[in-house]
């Protein structure tokens, strides 16, 4: 058994008395190794003898340390989890190093449909089609394939229509911690190029109010 495995086994066997610095290092290692946001429950599953409160405290301290050290990255809460991301002010340099790739490209109709689902969720296919004024089945199916929208249940009553809601992937793609951080409808309207789209979003605004 090499020294690295011995050290890891020692930490696991003594997790009930784990010093705070060791906990922060373990959380940091998991964050750097992960390619997606990590929830507190996922952290706790990996370190079962540590409480949720201790995990949140250690993550908060890590975030403060990165801030104090003025690092090029920071720890953020996104998509119901935690993730280490580069700071926005370095985005131009990163784009120069990598060929910019858009992970999810949405047409105006898909963006409009996604906005309706996001603000009206859970919502049925017929509800979306009624607001848009056109059949939206194919657009919703495309959003499901991109994992931006998912089936979240069935509507009560006759027909038991499927209900659709946004996913954690949606939150991650748009840099949101949870649905409460959705931009205002006015901000969404700026992304939609046609007056017809804006009219549809105005209908959503009226329904919400």
Secondary structure, DSSP 4 states (H G I P E B T S, - for coil): --HHHHHHHHHHHTGGG--HHHHHHHHHHHHHH-SS-B-HHHHHHHSTTS-HHHHHHHHHHHHHHHHHTT-SEEEEEETTEEEEEE-GGGHHHHHHHS----S----HHHHHHHHHHHHH-SB-HHHHHHHHTS--HHHHHHHHHTTSEEEEEE-SSTT--EEEEE-HHHHHHTT-SSGGGPPPHHHHHHH--SHHHHHHHHHHHHHH-
